[in-house]
Amino acid sequence: MRTGSWPRRRRPRRGERRPGEVAVVGLTGAALLGASLAAPPASARFYGLTLATAATLTLGGLATTPPPMRPRDRRVLVPAITGVAAFGAFYGCALIVRRIPVLRSAITELLRYADRGRTPAVLLTALANGAAEEVFFRGAVYHAAPRRPVAVSTGAYVLNTTATRNPALVLAAAVMGTLFGLQRRYTGGIQASLITHLTWSTLMLHFLPPLFLDDHRPTSKSLG
């Protein structure tokens, strides 16, 4: 190196782990996620922040992850059935959770975003964020972890979700994050976890709000 010259910054090699950059993207995404669920439901601010969260995780995940490998298992039906089964398990648990005031309140507050908003817009933002989470957590974070990538990616997913300050959402992230991580390890790609995530999210948005919100809607007698 010549005297007085600065060493050139080495560019990351193709496929190299970049945990520092992944962490920055994750923290930015968590901040946006927390802000989105602090915004009024169905507001322009809510939709803008949720889409910004999805864009941050997607673009950041793609920028810090090598080109995706061809998954060993490219079946579509099995991940979709897994998503349906996961929803069935959550729906069964929801019937019990309705009797636990703390969790019932947390889920009710969360589902107001799905109930008060325009259904297509809410579904779009939910699916965009679900896809972004798979690109980032089962893509970039999983790749950046040299050891125990399933545990690391799930832990990062749970920590990200704590920004919402909603215990029900954090618990769901722990359960589903583990499932998605195992799918990533078994298949070698994010296709399976992506299909499962989107299937599960769609069913949860469609069937869970009536279970928790119908009791809070005014009846004709109370209005009359």
N, C-alpha and C positions, 0 to 999 in steps of 0.2 A: 504494500500500500504506500502511495506517495505521501510524503510529509505534508501535513496541513490539509489533506483531503479527508472527506467523510466517507466511511464505509457505505457502500450501497446496500439499501434494504433488500434482503432476499425475498423474492416472490415465493408464495406458498406453492409447493409442488402439487401436481395433479393427484387428488385423492388424499392429500395430507390432512391430518387432524388439526382443527383450528379452534380449540376450546375457548380461547379468549374472545374471538369474534362471535362465537355461538352464544356465549354468556351475555354479551352486549345486546344481541338481538332478543334474547330471552327476557332480559330486564326491560327493554323497550316495549315488548309485547305485553308483559305483565302490567306495566303502567297504563297502557292503552286499554287493556281489558278491565282493570279496576275502574278507570274513568268511564268506560262505556256503561257499566252497571250502576254507576252513580248518576247517570243521566236519566231524565224522565222517560218512561216507556213510550214508544211510538214517536219519539221526537226526532227531529233532523240530527240533533247532536248524538243521539243514541246510534242511529244508523251509520252516521259518519265515522264514529269512533270504532264501532264493531267492524266495519269494512277496512278501516285503517289498521286494526289489529290483524285481520286476516292478511292484508297486503304485506305487513311487516314480517309476519312469521313465514309467509310463502316465499317472498323475495329473499329474506335473510336466510331461510333454510336452503333455498336453491343455490345461493351464492357461497355457502359454507359447506356444501356437500358435493362429493364427486357425482358424475353422471350416474343415475340409478342403474343398478345391476338388474339383469333379467331375473325375476323371481323364480325360485325353483318350482313353486306351486302356483300356477296361473289360473286356477279354477275360480269362477265368479260365484257360483251357486253356494258353495260351502261358506264363504265369508258372509254372504247375505243371510243365510240361515242362522249363522252365529249371531248376527245382529238382531234377528228376530228373537232368538232364544235369550239373548242378553236383555232385550226389552221385556220379555215375559218375566224374567227373574226380578227386574226392577219394578215392574207393575205389581207383582206379588208382594214385594217389600213395601211398596207405596201404600198398599192396603193396611199394612201394620203401622207404618210411619204416621199415617193420618191420626193415630191415637197418641202420638208423642208430641206434645205442644211445641217444643223447641224446634224439632225437625219439620213439623208441619208448617210452622210459621216461616221457616227458611225456604222451604219449597214453594209455598204460596207466594212469597215475595218474588221469587225468581220467575215463576210461571206467569206473573202479571205482564212480563215483557212479551210473552208469547200470546197472551189473551187480549191485551189492549192494542197490540200492533196489528197492522194489516198482514194477514196470514202469508201472502206470497213474499212480502218484504222480510218478515221475520224468518221464514224458511230459508230464503236466500242467504241472509246473514249467518244463520246457524250452520248451514251447509258449507258456506265459504270458510267459516272459522274452523269447522270440523276438518275440512280438507287441509287447511293451513296447519293445524296442529299435527296432523300426520306427517306432512312434509318436514316440519321443523323438529318435533320431538322424536318421531320414529325414523326420521331421516338424519338431520344434522346432529341432534343431541346424541342419538344412538351411535352414529359414526364417530363422534368426537370422544366417546368414552372408551378408553383402552381396556378397561376391565368392567365386568358386570354391566353391560350396556342396558339390559332390561331394567335393572334396579335403578341405574342412573337416570335413564330417560323417564321412568315412572316418577322418580323423586322430583325431577325437574318439572314434570307436568303438574304434580301436586303443588309444588311451591308456586308455580305460575298461577294456579287456580286460587290460591289463598289471597290473591289480590282482590278477588271478588268479595271477600269477607263473608262468604256464604258457606256454612258447614256442610250442607247437603251437597253442594257442588264439589267441594273438596273431597268428600267421601266418594262421590261418583267418580271423580278423577283418579282416585287411588285404585278403585276396582277396575274400571275400564282401561286405565293406563297400563295396568299389569297385563290385562288381556291383549291389548294392542301390542305391547312389547313382546309378548310371547309369540304372537302371530308374526311379528317382524323377524324374530330369531328363527322361527320354523320355516318361513317361506323365503327369507333372504331379500325381501323387498317390502314396500309399503302398500302394495296393491290390496292385499287381504285386509289389513287394518283399516285402510281407507274405505273399502266397501262396507265393512262391519260398522265403522263409525258413522257413516252417512245413513245407513239403514236404521241403526239404533236411534240416532238423533231425530230422524223423520218421524218414527213411531212415537218417541217420547213427546215431541211437540204436538202431535195430533191427539194422543189419547190421555196424556197426563193432566193437562189443564182442567178438563171437566171434573176429574176426580177430586181436585183440591179447591177449585174456584166456584163451582156451582152453588155450594152452600153459602157463599158470600154475596151472591147476586140477589138483588131485591126481587121479591115475588110480587104478583099482582095484588095480593091482599095488602102488603106493606105499602104499595104505591097508591092504593085506593083509599 
